[in-house]
Each structure stands twice: as structure tokens, then as C-alpha cells.
Amino acid sequence: MTGRLSGKVALVTGSSRGIGRAIALTFAREGAKICINYVRSEDKAREVAEEVRALGSDALVVKADVSKLEEVREMFSKVIQAFGRIDILVNNAGILLKGDLAETSDEDFYRIFDRMWEVNVKGVVYCCKEAVKYMKKNGYGKIINIASNAGVGTAFPGTTPYAITKAAVIMLTKRLAFELGKYGIRVNAIAPGMVLTDMASPEGVRLAKERSVLGRVGEPEEIARLALFLASDESNYITGQVIVADGGRIDYLTHSL
């Protein structure tokens, strides 16, 4: 199968639905072999695998909670067993739990913050650490971290803990690009605004439309096409960058003045 990712092996975390699913299918159309990762939605993950195979590519389905190091290590071991290598890692798995520093109880706030830190930050670190072990051997790799425009200062009320985790992902992206360039590994991030997935609430969609220059929210496929660019050889001279894809989001504080 020919395409911009022909012969490449890609692991997309959290790829049973939403943005991750769109990325997995977009990469498959361009010839990549895909590892589909999930935690709870096995049926949906297997549906994505069937779609990948229908596109003429190979698929592997692996259950793993990225916040658990041993499960991450086992996931990468299965990828190597199945495909012999890993060329592209997309750290898409993430969660959003709402909490307000001043108004949420201590117990709830720290529970929310700790859980998001485990998945959104430690999960990315764990996956990057494992991927690099294999990418270094090949002298090549593409790591794409799915951050958020919340990490660059645009966020809805109640999302401060989430924004902190995504800001950490952005800094991690820059630091890893600095460390890993000598091994031929490029590391970049995409910072989406509101995207129409099952995580998007009607109120969130309404507010995002109001605060967007384009007056709309994004589609998963639009983020997937950007990820494809970063995964392909077309972006070989790009590393350590954060591309914001949010329809021209107007900062909340600026907009409310």
C-alpha cells in the first residue's frame, strides 16, 4: 500500500473514538500500520481496526491505561511483537475533569487534578519514554502530542487544572525536541480548540463558536490532517513546535472586556 506514511508503524493512544479515531484512520489511508489503543471501549476499538483493515492496512488493538507504566510497557512490547518497529507515536489519550481552585472542595479538587496529571502528563511521559527506546535504534521517529489551546492561555471557566496539564504537555514537547533531535526524532504538539467529539458539551460548543474568529468548532478530521502533516516527511524540518488549531479563538479575558 502506497501513501505518505507507507511502511510506517503508528501507535495512537486513545484511538477508539474522537480525534484519536480520526487520526488512526487518516494515517491508515496513507499506508501506516496502526496500533489502536483503548481503555474501556473495546467494541469501538475493534470497529476502528476493521475500518483500518478495510483501507488496506494492518491493525493491532491493545488495551492499556496510559497512566499505568506497566501497561504502557506491555503495549509497546505488543506493538514491537506485531510490527517489529514503531515510527510514529501520537499521544492523544487524555481526560477533562472540571474543578475550580477557589470553589471546589480540597478533596474534589486534588482528586480531579491528580487524575488528570496521571493521564494527561504522566501518560505522555510514559509513552514517550518507551517509544524513544525503539526510535533511537532506527535513528528516526515522529512524536505528536495532542495538547490544547487551554495550555496556551485560552480556557473555559472550571478548566484550570486541565489547562495546567496541557501546559505541561507543551513544555514537555519543547524539552523532548531539544533532547531527541540528535537521534532523528522530531517532537511536536497540536493544541486544538473545541472539537466536535463526544466530549464536547452543547454549552461548550456554543461558547466556543462565540469566541472563535471563524464562528465554529473543529471537526476531528481537521486535527487528523494536521497530525498527518507532522507525521509525514513533509514536516522533517519542524520540531519543538506547538500548532494551535482553534478557529482563531479569542482569549476569554480579552473577549469579555
C-alpha positions as CSV (number, residue, x, y, z in Angstrom):
1,M,0.0,0.0,0.0
2,T,1.4,3.4,-1.0
3,G,1.0,6.7,0.7
4,R,2.7,9.4,2.7
5,L,3.2,7.0,5.6
6,S,3.8,3.8,3.6
7,G,5.8,1.3,5.6
8,K,5.5,3.2,8.9
9,V,4.1,1.9,12.1
10,A,2.0,4.3,14.2
11,L,0.7,4.0,17.8
12,V,-2.2,6.3,18.5
13,T,-3.3,6.3,22.2
14,G,-7.0,6.8,22.9
15,S,-7.9,5.9,19.3
16,S,-11.2,4.1,19.8
17,R,-13.2,7.3,19.3
18,G,-13.0,11.1,18.6
19,I,-9.7,12.7,17.5
20,G,-7.7,9.6,18.0
21,R,-10.0,7.5,15.8
22,A,-9.8,10.2,13.1
23,I,-6.0,10.2,13.3
24,A,-5.8,6.4,13.1
25,L,-8.0,6.2,10.0
26,T,-6.2,9.1,8.3
27,F,-2.8,7.5,8.9
28,A,-4.1,4.2,7.6
29,R,-5.3,5.8,4.4
30,E,-1.7,6.9,3.9
31,G,-0.3,3.4,4.3
32,A,0.6,3.3,8.0
33,K,0.2,0.2,10.1
34,I,-1.9,1.2,13.2
35,C,-1.9,0.2,16.8
36,I,-5.3,1.2,18.2
37,N,-5.2,1.8,22.0
38,Y,-8.2,1.9,24.3
39,V,-9.1,1.6,28.0
40,R,-12.8,0.9,28.1
41,S,-14.3,0.9,24.6
42,E,-13.2,-2.4,23.2
43,D,-16.0,-2.8,20.8
44,K,-15.3,0.7,19.3
45,A,-11.6,0.0,19.1
46,R,-12.3,-3.2,17.2
47,E,-14.6,-1.3,14.9
48,V,-11.7,1.1,14.1
49,A,-9.4,-1.8,13.5
50,E,-11.9,-3.2,10.9
51,E,-12.1,0.2,9.2
52,V,-8.2,0.3,9.1
53,R,-8.1,-3.2,7.5
54,A,-10.8,-2.2,5.1
55,L,-8.5,0.6,4.0
56,G,-5.8,-2.0,3.2
57,S,-3.6,-1.5,6.2
58,D,-2.7,-3.7,9.2
59,A,-4.2,-3.0,12.7
60,L,-3.5,-4.1,16.2
61,V,-5.8,-3.5,19.1
62,V,-4.3,-3.1,22.6
63,K,-5.9,-2.3,25.9
64,A,-3.8,-0.1,28.1
65,D,-4.3,2.7,30.7
66,V,-1.5,5.1,29.8
67,S,-1.4,6.3,33.4
68,K,0.0,2.8,34.4
69,L,3.6,2.3,33.5
70,E,3.5,-1.5,33.3
71,E,0.5,-1.4,31.0
72,V,2.3,1.1,28.7
73,R,5.4,-1.1,28.6
74,E,3.3,-4.1,27.7
75,M,1.5,-2.1,25.0
76,F,4.8,-1.2,23.3
77,S,6.0,-4.7,23.6
78,K,2.9,-5.9,21.7
79,V,3.5,-3.3,19.0
80,I,7.1,-4.5,18.5
81,Q,6.0,-8.1,18.5
82,A,3.4,-7.4,15.9
83,F,5.2,-5.0,13.6
84,G,8.9,-5.1,14.6
85,R,9.2,-1.3,15.0
86,I,7.5,1.9,15.8
87,D,7.9,5.1,13.8
88,I,5.1,7.4,14.9
89,L,3.6,8.0,18.4
90,V,0.5,10.1,18.8
91,N,-0.2,10.9,22.5
92,N,-3.9,11.5,22.1
93,A,-5.3,9.9,25.3
94,G,-6.5,12.5,27.7
95,I,-9.3,13.4,30.1
96,L,-11.1,16.6,31.1
97,L,-12.5,16.9,34.6
98,K,-13.7,20.3,35.8
99,G,-12.8,22.0,39.0
100,D,-12.3,25.5,40.4
101,L,-9.4,26.3,42.7
102,A,-11.5,28.6,44.9
103,E,-14.9,26.9,44.9
104,T,-14.2,23.2,44.6
105,S,-13.6,21.4,47.9
106,D,-10.0,20.3,48.7
107,E,-10.8,16.7,48.4
108,D,-12.5,17.0,45.0
109,F,-10.0,19.4,43.6
110,Y,-7.0,17.3,44.4
111,R,-8.7,14.2,43.2
112,I,-9.5,15.9,39.9
113,F,-6.0,17.4,39.5
114,D,-4.2,14.2,40.4
115,R,-6.2,12.0,38.0
116,M,-5.7,14.4,35.1
117,W,-2.0,14.7,35.9
118,E,-1.7,10.9,35.8
119,V,-3.3,10.6,32.4
120,N,-2.6,13.8,30.6
121,V,1.0,14.3,31.7
122,K,2.5,11.1,33.2
123,G,0.8,9.1,30.5
124,V,2.5,11.2,27.8
125,V,5.9,10.8,29.6
126,Y,5.5,7.0,29.9
127,C,4.6,6.6,26.2
128,C,7.4,8.9,25.1
129,K,10.0,7.1,27.2
130,E,9.0,3.7,25.8
131,A,8.8,4.9,22.2
132,V,12.2,6.5,22.3
133,K,13.9,3.2,23.2
134,Y,12.9,1.9,19.8
135,M,13.1,5.0,17.8
136,K,16.7,5.7,18.8
137,K,17.7,2.3,17.3
138,N,16.2,3.3,14.0
139,G,17.5,6.9,14.0
140,Y,14.0,8.1,13.2
141,G,10.8,8.9,14.9
142,K,7.8,11.3,15.0
143,I,6.1,12.1,18.3
144,I,2.9,14.2,18.2
145,N,1.4,15.3,21.4
146,I,-2.2,16.4,21.5
147,A,-2.3,19.3,23.9
148,S,-5.0,22.0,23.9
149,N,-5.4,25.7,23.4
150,A,-6.2,25.7,27.1
151,G,-2.4,25.1,27.6
152,V,-1.5,28.4,25.9
153,G,-3.9,30.6,27.9
154,T,-7.4,30.2,26.4
155,A,-9.7,28.2,28.6
156,F,-13.2,28.0,29.8
157,P,-14.2,28.5,33.5
158,G,-13.6,25.4,35.6
159,T,-10.8,24.1,33.5
160,T,-7.7,25.5,35.3
161,P,-6.4,22.0,36.4
162,Y,-6.9,20.8,32.8
163,A,-5.1,23.8,31.4
164,I,-2.1,23.2,33.8
165,T,-1.8,19.6,32.5
166,K,-1.9,20.7,28.9
167,A,0.7,23.5,29.5
168,A,2.9,20.8,30.9
169,V,2.5,18.7,27.7
170,I,3.5,21.8,25.7
171,M,6.7,22.3,27.7
172,L,7.4,18.6,27.6
173,T,7.1,18.8,23.8
174,K,9.7,21.5,23.6
175,R,12.1,19.8,26.0
176,L,11.9,16.5,24.3
177,A,12.5,18.1,20.9
178,F,15.7,19.6,22.3
179,E,16.8,16.3,23.8
180,L,15.9,13.9,20.9
181,G,16.8,15.8,17.8
182,K,20.2,14.2,17.7
183,Y,18.6,10.9,17.3
184,G,16.5,11.9,14.3
185,I,13.3,12.1,16.4
186,R,11.0,15.1,15.9
187,V,8.6,16.1,18.6
188,N,5.7,18.5,18.0
189,A,2.3,19.3,19.6
190,I,-1.1,20.2,18.3
191,A,-3.2,22.4,20.5
192,P,-6.8,22.1,19.4
193,G,-9.7,24.3,20.5
194,M,-13.2,22.8,20.8
195,V,-13.6,19.8,18.5
196,L,-16.9,18.1,17.9
197,T,-16.5,14.8,19.7
198,D,-18.5,13.0,22.4
199,M,-16.5,15.0,24.9
200,A,-17.9,18.3,23.7
201,S,-20.9,19.6,25.7
202,P,-23.6,21.7,24.0
203,E,-22.7,24.7,26.2
204,G,-19.0,24.3,25.4
205,V,-19.8,24.2,21.7
206,R,-21.9,27.3,22.0
207,L,-19.3,29.3,23.9
208,A,-16.5,28.1,21.5
209,K,-18.5,29.3,18.5
210,E,-19.0,32.7,20.1
211,R,-15.3,33.0,20.9
212,S,-13.9,31.9,17.5
213,V,-13.0,34.1,14.7
214,L,-14.4,31.5,12.3
215,G,-17.6,31.2,14.3
216,R,-17.5,27.4,14.5
217,V,-15.9,24.4,16.3
218,G,-13.5,22.0,14.7
219,E,-14.0,18.5,13.2
220,P,-11.8,15.5,14.3
221,E,-10.7,15.1,10.7
222,E,-9.2,18.6,10.6
223,I,-7.0,17.8,13.6
224,A,-6.1,14.4,11.9
225,R,-5.0,16.1,8.7
226,L,-2.6,18.3,10.8
227,A,-1.3,15.3,12.6
228,L,-0.7,13.6,9.2
229,F,1.4,16.6,8.1
230,L,3.5,16.3,11.3
231,A,3.8,12.5,10.9
232,S,4.9,12.7,7.3
233,D,8.3,13.6,5.7
234,E,6.8,16.9,4.7
235,S,7.5,18.2,8.3
236,N,11.0,16.8,8.7
237,Y,12.4,20.3,9.3
238,I,9.9,21.0,12.1
239,T,10.4,20.1,15.7
240,G,9.6,21.6,19.1
241,Q,6.6,23.4,17.7
242,V,3.0,23.8,19.0
243,I,0.4,24.4,16.3
244,V,-2.8,25.9,17.6
245,A,-5.9,24.8,15.7
246,D,-8.9,26.5,17.2
247,G,-10.5,28.6,14.5
248,G,-8.9,31.8,15.8
249,R,-10.0,31.5,19.4
250,I,-10.4,34.9,21.1
251,D,-8.9,34.8,24.6
252,Y,-11.7,34.7,27.2
253,L,-10.4,37.7,29.2
254,T,-9.9,39.8,26.1
255,H,-13.3,38.8,24.8
256,S,-15.1,39.7,28.0
257,L,-13.7,43.2,28.2
